């Protein structure tokens, strides 16, 4: 494997010299994606990327079938031979398959847009998890949702997007989306092929940028992820409140190292949330931070509920964050709650029906 791009001629010469298969960086990434794709959509996206990569390398890859030059009657020379026909045939076949895949993926885009339109009507905020490959995104996703998404210590363990509902402390429900991992110098054709999947990031109300803070090149990985986000038209300059940095794998750091990293982050006006998706450390703080980022329109209310309003009290515990609760000598419950904007109307309707008032 060669950790940078090589031309088709270079690849052929290396294979002849070493008598083995040679892959450059892009080729290896495509091979891994091909092995890991599970759904039909994922396989189509990988195939599109692979064909786009292959098409650009055809002319030089077929140098053994180059045009043959010869002589003709009257001294006139002509150009012909099987090379031109083979290259053109391959190019047409690849282009035909690319066109077919793009039509199928166009349908995927329409389907995803219908799903997004349906979610907007609910509406549940979308929280997308992004990060460098092997940063622990899927492990964190499983920890937050109780899902069973494949999470292994390897690059690109999961390619297909997964979504689950998560309840936050305020009672707000959000849709959490796990996405494909990024990598430095991510091939352009991969970004293009996976755009239907990555549009979930573009549409997200909040982006959790998960970093492996124990990695020696964590800062460089952060810049690589931001480069991909910038390529997806996520305006990083105006996205301060839309991107929340999550420092994962803090269980691998010593107390001193962790504190030094946090101090340096604050010096650079960063406010990361430190977690360990493996042990569960910091998960409550992360949920609270997500709640606060999404809860700029939340309302804080104080209610006085008579003893027979147990059903409304249970509803509040289910759909709001109970900040304080006390019962007086008459059995009435005074409760302070923080409630999301999407649940406030439902609460006010119940209070009006029950002829109760806000303190």
FILODO-485078 format. One record per residue: y, x, z of N, C-alpha, C, O in turn. Coordinates in steps of 0.02 Angstrom, whole numbers, padded with zeros to 5 digits, always signed. Each point is the difference from the previous one (the first is absolute). Example, Ala and Ser with C-alpha at 12.3 -4.5 7.8 and 13.67 -1.06 7.14 Angstrom:
<recs>
-00284+00660+00390+00059-00045+00000+00060+00045+00000-00001+00052+00033
+00054-00070-00069+00059+00042+00003+00055-00039+00037+00055+00025+00008
</recs>
This chain:
<recs>
-00059+00043+00000+00059-00043+00000+00062+00045+00000+00003+00049+00037
+00046-00067-00079+00063+00037-00005+00054-00045+00029+00010-00056-00023
+00027+00081+00074+00048-00042+00035+00068-00004-00035+00052+00005+00032
-00053-00013-00098+00060-00015-00038-00023-00022-00069-00059+00005-00016
+00105-00028-00025-00020-00025-00066-00018+00058-00047+00031+00053+00001
-00082-00065-00041-00020+00048-00052-00002-00037-00066-00015-00060-00002
+00028+00095-00051-00002-00030-00066-00073-00010-00022-00045+00032+00029
+00033-00075-00078-00069-00009-00025-00032+00065-00024-00059+00012+00012
+00098+00030-00046-00027+00063-00024-00019+00046+00058-00053+00031-00001
+00096-00027+00051-00015+00040+00059-00063-00026+00035-00042+00039+00021
+00037-00104-00016-00059-00029+00032-00064+00017-00039-00050+00018+00030
+00053-00023-00096-00058+00016-00042-00019+00074+00007-00059+00016+00006
+00109+00027-00008-00014+00072+00005-00030+00018+00068-00046+00041+00004
+00072-00071+00050-00027+00013+00066-00072-00025+00006-00042+00033+00030
+00029-00091-00058-00069-00027+00002-00048+00044-00038-00057+00010+00022
+00079+00017-00078-00043+00045-00039-00011+00065+00037-00055+00028-00001
+00107-00003+00034-00005+00064+00035-00043-00006+00063-00038+00046+00016
+00045-00101+00020-00034-00008+00064-00065-00041-00006-00039-00003+00048
+00029-00027-00106-00060-00041-00011-00007-00055+00053-00054-00010+00027
+00108-00024-00014-00002-00055+00048+00058-00047-00016+00045+00016-00039
-00047-00075+00069+00052-00050-00010+00063+00022+00037-00004+00020+00058
+00062-00024-00091+00063+00019+00030+00046-00061+00003+00008-00035-00050
+00021+00023+00108+00046-00056+00009+00067+00027+00025+00002+00044+00043
+00052-00070-00071+00065+00017+00028+00016-00051+00054-00041-00043+00015
+00100+00047+00015+00018-00043+00056-00004-00074-00019-00029-00041+00036
+00059+00024-00093+00000-00070-00022-00071-00024-00013-00019-00056+00019
-00021+00097-00053-00069-00019-00015-00041-00013+00063-00040-00047+00002
+00050+00089+00049-00038-00009+00062+00020-00065+00035-00042-00037+00025
+00108+00024-00022+00023-00062+00031-00029-00061-00036-00021-00048+00032
+00019+00051-00098-00029-00055-00038-00074-00008+00014-00026-00056+00005
-00009+00112+00002-00072-00003+00016-00011-00033+00068-00044-00042+00008
+00084+00061+00041-00007-00029+00068+00016-00074-00002-00035-00041+00029
+00090+00023-00064+00018-00071-00005-00057-00040-00032-00016-00055+00021
-00014+00085-00073-00055-00035-00034-00059-00013+00046-00032-00053-00006
+00017+00100+00052-00055-00009+00046+00015-00051+00055-00044-00035+00023
+00108+00030-00003+00019-00040+00059+00018-00072-00018-00001-00043+00044
+00019+00029-00107+00020-00068-00017-00059-00048+00009-00055+00014-00023
+00068-00069+00056-00053-00049+00014+00010-00066-00036-00048-00028-00027
+00109+00002+00026+00012-00064-00031+00010+00008-00075+00010+00056-00025
-00013-00111-00012+00010+00003-00072+00071+00024-00015+00011+00039-00046
+00037-00063+00085+00069+00021-00011+00007+00075+00009+00032+00033-00040
-00061-00007+00093+00004+00071+00013-00031+00041-00056+00027+00051-00021
-00085-00074-00004-00033+00036-00054+00041-00002-00064+00003+00050-00037
+00029-00107+00024+00043-00005-00059+00059+00048+00005+00018+00033-00049
+00013-00030+00108+00057+00044+00009-00019+00073-00009+00036+00039-00031
-00094-00020+00058-00023+00069-00008-00016+00015-00073+00016+00054-00026
-00049-00102-00008-00017+00011-00070+00063+00007-00043+00002+00042-00045
+00049-00082+00060+00062+00005-00038+00032+00068+00010+00023+00031-00048
-00022-00007+00109+00029+00065+00014-00040+00055-00035+00029+00047-00029
-00095-00053+00031-00043+00051-00031+00009+00002-00076+00003+00054-00029
+00001-00113-00002+00009-00003-00073+00068+00027-00020+00007+00034-00051
+00044-00051+00090+00068+00025-00015+00001+00076+00004+00032+00034-00041
-00067-00006+00091-00005+00072+00007-00039+00031-00058+00019+00051-00028
-00074-00084+00009-00043+00027-00053+00034-00003-00068-00007+00046-00041
+00044-00100+00029+00033-00008-00065+00049+00056-00014+00005+00024-00057
+00030-00002+00107+00049+00053-00009-00030+00068-00011+00035+00048-00016
-00100-00042+00025-00034+00065-00007-00046+00003-00060-00035+00049-00010
+00035-00102-00031-00049-00004-00055+00011+00054-00053-00048+00032-00022
+00110-00023+00001+00012+00042-00059-00027+00071+00011-00032+00028-00044
+00046+00000+00102-00022+00068+00012-00071+00004+00026-00033+00052-00006
+00009-00107+00034-00068+00001+00025-00051+00004-00058-00055+00025+00008
+00077-00051-00066-00047+00000-00057+00015+00057-00049-00003-00010-00060
+00021+00068+00086+00017+00056-00045-00059+00023-00042+00009+00033-00052
-00070-00049+00074-00058+00020-00040-00008-00044-00061-00042+00013-00043
+00083-00066+00038-00002-00044-00059+00067+00000-00036+00020-00051-00028
+00014+00108+00028+00065+00004-00033-00009-00010-00075-00054+00006-00029
+00111-00023-00002+00000-00009-00073-00024+00065-00034+00016+00055+00022
-00054-00065-00075-00024+00058-00038+00043+00009-00063+00014-00049-00035
+00005+00109+00021+00042+00013-00058-00043+00029-00057-00041+00045+00012
+00050-00070-00072-00040+00024-00056+00040-00004-00065+00059-00016+00000
-00092+00030-00057+00034+00000-00064-00023-00057-00043-00057-00023+00006
+00101-00001-00051-00017-00055-00044+00017+00018-00071+00027+00054-00013
-00043-00098-00034+00013+00013-00071+00073+00016-00014+00045-00028+00032
-00034+00072-00079+00068+00018-00019+00034+00044+00051+00060+00011-00003
-00100+00016+00051+00029+00044+00050+00034-00037+00057+00025+00032+00046
-00024-00099-00048+00032-00038+00053-00044+00000+00062-00061-00009-00005
+00092+00020+00061-00038-00001+00063+00000-00070+00029+00045-00040-00015
-00094+00023+00056-00002-00066+00032-00022+00009+00072-00030+00051+00019
+00045-00100+00021-00017+00001+00071-00046-00059+00014+00014-00056-00020
-00069+00069+00055-00045-00055+00015-00054+00023+00047+00006+00054+00029
-00058-00093-00021-00054+00020+00044-00012-00051+00055+00041-00045+00010
-00095+00053+00027-00020-00049+00050+00045+00000+00062+00002-00049+00037
+00034+00105-00025+00040+00004+00061+00052-00054+00005+00007-00033+00051
+00031+00023-00105+00053-00050+00000-00030-00069+00012+00028-00039+00039
-00082+00022-00072-00031-00065+00008-00025-00010+00071+00009-00054+00029
-00039+00105+00001-00026-00006+00068+00056-00012+00050-00004-00043+00044
+00058+00082-00050+00056-00007+00046+00031-00069-00006+00012-00034+00050
+00000+00012-00112+00031-00065-00010-00045-00057+00026+00024-00048+00029
-00089+00055-00040-00047-00051+00024+00002-00004+00076+00003-00054+00029
-00006+00112+00003+00003+00001+00074+00065-00029+00026+00001-00037+00048
+00054+00056-00082+00065-00024+00023+00004-00077-00006+00025-00033+00045
-00050+00006-00101+00002-00073-00009-00044-00035+00051+00019-00052+00027
-00077+00080-00013-00046-00031+00049+00031+00000+00070-00004-00050+00036
+00034+00107-00018+00031+00004+00066+00059-00048+00006+00007-00035+00050
+00035+00033-00103+00058-00044+00002-00021-00074+00004+00031-00040+00035
-00085+00023-00071-00024-00069+00002-00023-00018+00070+00013-00055+00025
-00047+00101+00008-00023-00013+00068+00058-00003+00049+00001-00041+00046
+00049+00084-00056+00060-00001+00043+00035-00067-00007+00020-00030+00051
-00013+00005-00112+00033-00064-00011-00038-00057+00034+00029-00045+00029
-00096+00049-00033-00041-00053+00031+00008+00001+00076+00005-00052+00032
-00006+00112-00002+00008+00006+00072+00068-00024+00022+00006-00034+00051
+00045+00051-00089+00068-00021+00019+00006-00076+00000+00036-00028+00041
-00070-00004-00088+00001-00074-00001-00033-00028+00063+00025-00048+00030
-00081+00079-00010-00034-00024+00061+00042+00013+00062+00004-00042+00045
+00028+00101-00043+00042+00015+00058+00063-00042+00001+00028-00013+00054
-00005-00008-00113+00058-00045-00002-00016-00066+00035+00042-00030+00034
-00105+00009-00041-00022-00060+00034-00003+00012+00076+00015-00045+00039
-00034+00106-00020-00001+00018+00071+00071-00004+00029+00010-00026+00055
+00038+00051-00093+00070-00002+00022+00022-00073+00010+00033-00016+00050
-00051-00028-00097+00018-00070+00007-00032-00032+00061+00032-00038+00037
-00096+00055-00026-00035-00027+00058+00032+00024+00065+00009-00039+00046
+00008+00103-00043+00031+00027+00060+00068-00032+00012+00019-00014+00057
+00018+00002-00111+00065-00032+00008-00008-00072+00026+00041-00023+00040
-00093-00012-00063-00013-00067+00026-00016+00003+00075+00023-00042+00039
-00063+00092-00020-00016+00008+00071+00062+00015+00041+00010-00028+00054
+00033+00072-00081+00062+00016+00035+00045-00061+00006+00031-00011+00052
-00028-00029-00106+00041-00060+00002-00026-00048+00053+00038-00033+00035
-00105+00029-00029-00029-00042+00051+00016+00024+00070+00014-00040+00045
-00015+00107-00036+00016+00028+00066+00074-00011+00018+00017-00008+00058
+00026+00009-00109+00071-00011+00014+00013-00071+00026+00047-00011+00037
-00089-00036-00057+00009-00069+00023-00021-00009+00072+00021-00047+00033
-00065+00092-00007-00025-00010+00068+00055+00001+00053+00001-00046+00040
+00045+00095-00037-00005+00066-00029-00021+00050+00053+00022-00004+00057
-00065+00050-00074-00020+00054+00045+00031+00065-00027-00007+00014-00059
+00040+00024+00101+00024+00066-00023-00058+00045-00020-00055-00004+00027
+00068+00047-00076-00051+00047-00024+00016+00069+00028+00056+00025-00007
-00106+00005+00039+00007+00068+00027-00051+00044-00037-00061-00010+00007
+00085+00058-00046-00044+00043-00040-00008+00068+00033+00048+00030+00024
-00110-00007-00022-00015+00067+00027-00004+00049-00058-00040-00010-00046
+00080+00062+00047-00003+00052-00051-00007+00068+00036+00011+00005+00060
-00028+00045-00099-00006+00067+00030-00041+00046-00044-00032-00022-00048
+00033+00085+00066-00039+00050-00035-00074-00015+00009-00020-00027+00052
-00020+00044-00101-00071-00014+00007-00030+00036+00061+00018+00057+00015
-00061-00091+00020-00034+00026+00059+00046+00005+00061-00013+00038+00046
+00068-00078-00047+00045+00000+00058-00024-00047+00054+00027-00001+00056
-00078-00039-00072-00027-00047+00050+00024-00071-00009+00001-00040+00047
+00020+00022-00109+00027-00067-00012-00053-00054+00011+00014-00050+00034
-00073+00059-00061-00051-00051+00007-00024-00007+00071-00016-00055+00023
+00012+00111+00013-00019-00003+00071+00052-00038+00040-00017-00041+00043
+00081+00052-00058+00053-00037+00033-00003-00074-00020+00009-00043+00043
-00022+00029-00106-00006-00069-00023-00056-00036+00038+00009-00057+00023
-00066+00090-00016-00055-00029+00037+00018-00012+00073-00018-00051+00030
+00054+00099+00000+00020-00006+00070+00046-00059+00011-00006-00036+00050
+00053+00025-00097+00049-00054+00008-00029-00068-00016+00022-00050+00028
-00070+00047-00073-00024-00065-00024-00070-00018+00022-00021-00058-00004
-00017+00108+00028-00070-00014+00016-00043-00004-00061-00056-00024+00003
+00083+00047-00061-00038-00002-00062-00051+00057-00001-00005+00039+00047
-00033-00036-00102-00052+00051-00007+00007+00036-00066-00048+00010-00037
+00111+00010+00022+00013+00036-00063-00029+00070+00007+00004+00032+00052
-00034-00007-00107-00029+00067+00000+00052+00051+00021+00054+00005-00031
-00069+00034+00082+00046+00052+00024-00041+00063+00013-00038+00003+00048
+00047+00046-00091-00037+00063+00008+00047+00059-00005+00056-00006-00026
-00078+00063+00051+00041+00061-00001-00007+00032-00068-00031+00053-00007
+00060-00085-00044-00003+00026-00068+00058-00030-00039+00027-00053+00017
-00008+00087-00072+00057-00024-00039-00020-00062-00040-00057-00006-00023
+00104-00040+00016-00010-00061-00039-00063-00038+00019-00038-00021-00043
+00026+00013+00109-00060-00036+00021+00003-00072-00022-00052-00030-00015
+00112+00001+00013+00007-00069-00023+00053-00003-00055+00053+00032+00006
-00068-00069-00059+00047-00008-00055+00026-00072-00006+00057-00010-00019
-00099-00038+00036+00017-00069-00010+00041-00028+00058-00017+00012+00058
+00072-00048-00072+00043-00025+00053-00035-00053+00042-00040-00039-00026
+00054+00039+00090-00029-00048+00046+00056-00030+00041+00047+00035+00020
-00050-00101-00007+00052-00034+00038-00032-00040+00056-00051-00032-00009
+00084+00034+00067-00023-00039+00057+00061-00025+00039+00054+00029-00003
-00064-00084+00038+00053-00027+00043+00000+00034+00067-00053+00013+00029
+00113+00002-00003+00008+00030+00065+00052-00039+00039+00052-00020-00026
-00067+00007+00090+00047-00035+00043+00038+00051+00042-00030+00043+00033
+00097-00048-00034+00043+00046+00037+00017-00030+00069-00011-00059+00011
+00039+00099+00035+00014-00024+00067+00044-00062+00003-00008-00041+00045
+00055+00033-00093+00046-00057+00000-00035-00064-00023+00030-00054+00002
-00092+00059-00024-00034-00057-00029+00005-00001-00075-00033-00040-00034
+00075+00085+00007+00007+00004-00073-00065+00024-00031-00033+00045+00027
+00015-00075-00082-00060+00022-00037+00022+00036-00063+00045-00023-00036
-00076+00078+00022+00017+00039-00060-00064+00014-00039-00056-00004+00026
+00065+00020-00090-00055+00022-00042+00003+00075-00005+00049+00028-00025
-00101+00006+00049-00004+00072-00003-00040+00021-00061-00055-00024-00011
+00083+00070-00028-00031+00021-00063-00016+00074+00002+00045+00042+00013
-00108-00024-00025-00021+00070-00005+00002+00019-00074-00024-00037-00042
+00051+00096+00026+00007+00020-00070-00034+00067-00012-00022+00034+00046
+00018-00016-00110-00030+00063-00020+00041+00059+00027+00061-00005+00004
-00094+00059+00015+00035+00057+00026+00035+00040-00055-00022+00000-00057
+00077+00032+00076+00037+00041-00047-00022+00073+00007-00035+00018+00047
+00057+00022-00095-00015+00071+00001+00054+00037-00038+00034-00030-00042
-00025+00093+00055+00052+00038-00035-00016+00003-00075-00058+00005-00020
+00111-00010-00020-00007+00001-00073-00050-00053-00024-00043+00013-00042
+00050-00073+00070-00043-00056-00021+00010-00012-00074+00056-00010-00022
-00110+00012-00018+00007-00007-00072+00038-00063-00020-00011-00054+00028
+00056+00061-00077+00041-00056-00021-00042-00059-00022+00016-00058+00015
-00070+00072-00052-00040-00055-00025-00034-00039+00057-00015-00059-00008
+00003+00092+00065-00028-00035+00057+00051-00047+00032-00016-00057+00018
+00078+00080-00012+00052-00043+00027+00009-00061-00045+00008-00056+00024
-00009+00067-00090+00008-00055-00047-00059-00048+00004+00010-00061-00001
-00071+00089+00004-00060-00043+00001-00004-00041+00064-00021-00058-00002
+00042+00087+00058-00005-00035+00065+00064-00037+00018+00008-00020+00057
+00036+00011-00105+00063-00032+00016-00010-00072+00024+00036-00022+00045
-00085-00013-00073-00013-00069+00023-00018-00001+00074+00021-00045+00036
-00059+00095-00015-00018+00006+00071+00060+00021+00041+00013-00028+00053
+00024+00078-00077+00055+00028+00038+00060-00046+00002+00047+00012+00038
-00046-00065-00079+00055-00048+00003+00002-00035+00068+00052-00027+00020
-00109+00027+00015+00000-00027+00068+00048+00040+00044+00031-00028+00046
-00025+00093-00059+00046+00042+00037+00072-00018-00018+00043-00005+00043
-00031-00004-00108+00068-00016-00023+00024-00065+00031+00058-00006+00018
-00103-00043-00011+00018-00066+00025+00000-00004+00076+00022-00050+00028
-00045+00102+00006-00010-00003+00073+00067-00007+00037+00051+00027-00021
-00054-00065+00076+00059-00007+00043+00008+00063+00044+00056+00018+00019
-00112+00014-00004+00002+00061+00041-00055+00046-00024-00056-00022-00014
+00072+00087+00010-00048+00050-00022-00015+00047+00058+00045+00030+00028
-00109-00025-00010-00021+00047+00051-00022+00065-00034-00052+00001-00033
+00091+00051+00041-00018+00065-00030-00041+00038+00052+00027+00029+00047
-00093-00028-00058-00046+00032+00047-00007+00074-00018-00016+00017-00057
+00029+00026+00107-00006+00072-00010-00052+00029+00047-00005-00020+00058
-00033+00067-00083-00045+00039+00042+00042+00055+00031+00009+00054-00029
+00016-00067+00089+00047+00047+00031-00034+00063+00023+00033+00050+00015
-00100-00051-00012-00036+00061+00021-00011+00048-00058-00021+00057+00010
+00035-00080-00072-00011+00042-00059+00054+00053-00005+00059-00014+00013
-00077+00073-00032+00047+00056-00004+00053-00011-00054+00054+00029+00004
-00069-00072-00054+00048-00013-00054+00025-00071+00002+00015-00030-00052
-00009+00002+00113+00021-00070+00007+00068-00013-00031+00010-00052-00031
+00036+00098+00040+00068-00009-00027+00000+00000-00076+00035-00040-00032
-00074+00084+00002-00006+00002-00073-00032-00064-00026+00020-00026-00052
-00070+00001+00088-00033-00063-00019+00050-00058+00003-00003-00045-00042
+00047+00047+00092+00051-00053+00005+00043-00001-00063+00014-00054-00027
+00007+00113+00005+00042+00003-00060-00038-00025-00062+00029-00032-00043
-00094+00048+00039-00040-00024-00057-00004-00076-00001+00005-00031-00053
-00015+00000+00111-00004-00073+00004+00067-00030-00020+00002-00050-00036
+00053+00079+00060+00066-00026-00017+00014+00006-00075+00034-00042-00029
-00061+00094-00001+00008+00009-00073-00035-00056-00037+00027-00026-00049
-00088+00007+00071-00036-00055-00033+00037-00066+00012+00006-00040-00046
+00018+00029+00107+00037-00062+00015+00062-00004-00043+00018-00054-00025
+00016+00110+00015+00059+00001-00042-00019-00018-00072+00038-00033-00035
-00097+00056+00013-00023-00017-00067-00018-00074-00007-00003-00026-00056
-00009-00007+00112-00015-00072+00000+00064-00041+00008-00003-00061+00009
+00060+00094-00013+00066-00032+00006+00012-00027+00071+00038-00048+00008
-00068+00080+00042+00017-00015+00069+00059+00044+00018-00008+00061+00006
+00066-00091+00003+00061+00038+00012-00001+00028+00071+00012-00036+00048
-00027+00100-00042-00008+00031+00065+00067+00007+00036+00003+00003+00061
+00052+00001-00100+00065+00009+00031+00022-00062+00040+00035+00006+00050
-00057-00065-00074+00021-00062+00034-00059-00034+00034+00003-00059+00016
-00057+00097-00004-00061-00030+00028-00015+00021+00071-00057-00005+00023
+00109+00028+00013-00011+00025+00068-00034-00052+00044-00045+00017+00039
+00067-00080-00044-00028-00052+00041-00064-00029-00030-00034-00041+00032
+00018+00061-00092-00059-00026-00034-00060+00046+00006-00057-00021-00011
+00070+00084+00029-00055+00049+00007-00004+00022+00073+00049+00023+00029
-00108-00029+00000-00012+00022+00069-00051+00056-00002-00056-00010-00023
+00075+00069+00047-00047+00056+00002-00049-00008+00058+00020-00012+00056
-00083+00020-00072-00053-00004+00050-00036+00067+00001-00033+00019-00049
+00039+00015+00105-00034+00065+00006-00070-00011+00029-00008-00016+00059
-00041+00025-00102-00070-00012+00020-00034+00065+00022+00025+00055-00013
-00081-00063+00047-00042+00056+00022+00035+00043+00053-00011+00061+00003
+00052-00093+00040+00032+00038+00053-00050+00023+00053+00015+00044+00040
-00075-00074-00041-00051+00022+00048-00023+00072-00014-00031+00031+00042
+00047-00006-00102-00019+00069-00017+00053+00051+00022-00011+00060-00006
+00068-00085+00031+00053+00045+00020+00000+00010+00075-00018-00045+00038
+00039+00103-00016+00009+00011+00071+00064-00036+00022+00042-00017-00041
-00036+00005+00106+00059-00034+00026+00064+00036-00018+00050-00031-00019
-00051+00097+00024+00060+00040-00016+00018-00005-00074+00058-00011-00017
-00108+00019-00026+00012-00004-00072+00027-00068-00020+00045-00006-00041
-00073-00046+00071+00021-00068-00016+00074-00010+00020+00039-00027-00039
-00022+00050+00098+00069-00009+00023+00049+00040-00042+00055-00024-00014
-00075+00083-00007+00043+00040-00044+00012-00036-00067+00055+00001-00026
-00108-00031+00000+00006-00036-00064+00046-00060+00006+00041-00013-00044
-00048-00024+00099+00043-00059+00011+00072+00020+00009+00045-00032-00027
-00033+00086+00064+00069+00024+00010+00031+00020-00066+00058-00016-00013
-00096+00051-00029+00025+00021-00066+00016-00061-00043+00049-00001-00037
-00092-00050+00041+00011-00061-00040+00064-00035+00021+00039-00022-00042
-00028+00017+00107+00061-00033+00024+00062+00040-00019+00053-00029-00014
-00059+00095+00012+00056+00042-00021+00019-00014-00072+00058+00006-00019
-00108-00026-00022+00011-00016-00071+00009-00075-00011-00010-00025-00056
+00028-00012+00109+00013-00072-00004-00061-00040-00021+00006-00051-00034
-00064+00074+00053-00062-00037-00014-00025-00032+00065+00008+00028+00055
-00038-00086-00062-00028-00035+00059-00071-00021-00015-00014-00059-00008
-00031+00108+00005-00070-00016-00017-00035-00034+00059+00019+00008+00058
-00072-00045-00075-00044-00028+00050-00064+00042+00000-00032+00008-00052
+00014+00019+00110-00058+00045+00005-00061-00041+00020+00000-00036+00049
-00053+00042-00089-00061-00038+00013-00061+00043-00013+00004+00054-00030
-00060-00079+00055-00065+00026-00020-00042-00060-00020-00023-00038+00042
+00014+00030-00108-00040-00056-00024-00072+00005+00026-00035-00051+00006
+00013+00111+00008-00069+00011+00023-00010-00024+00072-00049-00034+00015
+00096+00051+00029-00007-00017+00072+00037-00063+00019-00015-00030+00052
+00063+00008-00093+00039-00059+00017+00065+00016+00036+00038-00046+00016
-00025+00109-00003+00062+00019+00034+00060-00018-00043+00002+00014-00060
+00048-00046+00090+00062-00016-00033-00001-00062-00044+00050-00017-00031
-00107-00018+00026-00005-00058-00044+00046-00057+00024+00032-00032-00041
-00029+00020+00106+00044-00053+00026+00073+00016-00016+00038-00044-00019
-00019+00108+00026+00068+00020-00016+00015-00009-00075+00055-00019-00018
-00105+00032-00024+00009-00009-00071+00011-00074-00017+00045-00017-00038
-00086-00027+00067+00008-00072-00013+00069-00024+00023+00032-00041-00032
-00010+00067+00089+00065-00018+00026+00056+00023-00047+00048-00036-00012
-00055+00097-00014+00050+00027-00046+00003-00040-00065+00054-00014-00026
-00113-00004+00000-00002-00041-00060+00034-00067+00013+00039-00025-00041
-00054-00004+00100+00030-00064+00019+00077+00005+00003+00035-00045-00024
-00010+00100+00052+00072+00008+00006+00033+00009-00068+00054-00025-00012
-00088+00063-00033+00029+00010-00067+00004-00066-00038+00049-00012-00036
-00100-00029+00044-00001-00063-00037+00037-00056+00037+00013-00053-00029
+00005+00065+00092+00026-00053+00042+00075+00000+00010+00023-00020+00053
+00015+00042-00102+00072+00002+00008+00029-00071+00007+00054-00009+00027
-00091-00042-00051+00023-00069+00005-00036-00039+00055+00005-00061+00003
-00041+00096+00040-00035-00034+00055+00049-00032+00049+00057+00022+00006
-00081-00073+00029+00042-00035+00048-00031+00006+00069-00061-00004+00008
+00104+00015+00043-00022+00002+00069+00020-00065+00034+00059-00018+00000
-00108-00017+00028+00012-00066+00029-00027-00004+00072-00048+00035+00017
+00079-00076+00023-00025-00016+00067-00013-00075+00002+00044-00041-00013
-00106+00023+00031-00020-00071+00001-00023-00019+00070-00027+00041+00037
+00037-00105-00019-00024-00027+00063-00050-00055-00017+00019-00053-00026
-00083+00065+00040-00053-00046-00020-00028-00036+00060-00016+00031+00050
+00010-00098-00055-00031-00038+00055-00075+00016+00005-00028+00028-00046
-00004-00046+00103-00070+00018+00011-00049-00025-00053-00051+00031-00012
+00068-00089-00020-00049-00029-00047+00005+00031-00070-00036-00022-00045
+00080+00071+00035+00008+00029-00067-00043+00062-00010+00023+00051-00026
-00085-00055+00048-00045+00057-00008-00014+00017-00073-00009+00058-00017
+00008-00109-00026-00014+00012-00071+00056+00040-00032-00013+00047-00039
+00076-00065+00055+00057+00038-00027+00001+00071+00027+00017+00047-00035
-00035-00039+00098-00003+00066+00031-00051+00044-00036+00013+00059-00012
-00070-00088-00003-00052+00037-00037+00025+00019-00070-00015+00054-00025
+00052-00100-00007+00027+00013-00067+00048+00059+00002+00000+00043-00044
+00041-00040+00096+00047+00055+00007-00035+00067+00008+00021+00050-00028
-00074-00050+00067-00038+00062+00009-00033+00022-00065-00011+00059-00011
-00004-00107-00032-00034+00015-00063+00049+00021-00054-00017+00041-00043
+00077-00069+00044+00046+00009-00056+00066+00035+00017+00044+00005-00042
-00037+00018+00103+00061+00036+00020-00019+00054+00050-00056+00003+00025
+00104+00041-00012-00011+00052+00051+00029-00024+00066+00061-00010+00005
-00103+00000+00045+00023-00023+00065+00026+00060+00039-00038+00046+00017
+00103-00046-00002+00031+00056+00034-00002-00008+00076-00005+00049+00036
+00009-00111-00014+00001-00013+00073-00021-00072+00012+00015-00045-00040
-00049+00034+00095-00024-00067+00015-00005-00009+00076-00027+00044+00035
+00052-00100-00011-00004-00015+00072-00007-00075+00010+00021-00040-00042
-00051+00021+00099-00011-00071+00016+00036-00015+00066-00010+00036+00049
+00051-00090-00048+00036-00017+00062-00042-00046+00044-00058-00015-00015
+00088-00008+00070-00037-00040+00049-00018-00069-00027-00044-00034+00027
+00077+00012-00081-00015-00066-00030-00052+00006-00056-00018-00051-00031
-00006+00110+00019-00050+00009-00052+00028+00011-00069-00037+00004-00049
+00104+00000+00044+00031+00011-00065-00003+00075-00017+00008+00044+00043
-00018-00031-00107-00006+00070-00023+00063+00021-00036+00019-00030-00050
+00012+00083+00074+00056+00031-00035-00028+00059-00039-00031+00045+00028
+00043-00045-00094-00030+00050-00043+00052+00029-00048+00036-00037-00032
-00033+00103+00029+00043+00034-00048-00043+00027-00057-00050+00034+00011
+00069-00051-00072-00040+00019-00058+00043+00032-00054+00060-00012-00004
-00093+00052-00036+00029+00026-00062-00041-00030-00056-00060+00009-00002
+00093-00044-00044-00037-00035-00052+00027+00018-00069+00060+00006-00010
-00105+00003-00037+00019+00019-00068+00034-00058-00034-00010-00058+00016
+00052+00075-00066+00039-00050-00035-00044-00053-00033+00017-00059-00001
-00075+00081-00025-00044-00048-00035-00033-00049+00048-00024-00053-00023
+00022+00068+00088-00030-00046+00049+00052-00039+00040-00016-00048+00035
+00080+00069-00041+00052-00032+00040+00008-00074-00018+00007-00042+00044
-00008+00026-00109+00007-00070-00021-00056-00044+00027+00011-00057+00020
-00072+00084-00020-00056-00038+00027+00008-00014+00074-00017-00054+00024
+00043+00104+00012+00011-00010+00072+00054-00052+00013-00008-00044+00042
+00064+00049-00078+00054-00047+00010-00022-00072-00015+00021-00047+00033
-00064+00040-00084-00026-00067-00016-00042-00027+00057+00004-00060+00017
-00045+00103+00013-00042-00022+00057+00044-00018+00060-00014-00048+00036
+00066+00088-00023+00044-00015+00057+00036-00066-00010+00009-00038+00048
+00012+00024-00110+00034-00064-00014-00048-00059+00009+00020-00052+00027
-00082+00060-00050-00050-00053+00008-00014-00014+00073-00008-00058+00019
+00005+00110+00020-00016-00007+00071+00062-00012+00044-00004-00008+00061
+00063+00007-00094+00063-00011+00035+00011+00053+00054+00020-00015+00056
-00033+00077-00076+00012+00057+00044+00059+00039-00028+00016-00004-00059
+00017+00042+00102+00058+00037-00021-00008+00075+00016-00042+00021+00040
+00084+00017-00074+00002+00072+00011+00049+00015+00056+00055-00027+00000
-00074+00069+00047+00044+00017+00056+00060+00040-00025+00043+00019+00040
</recs>
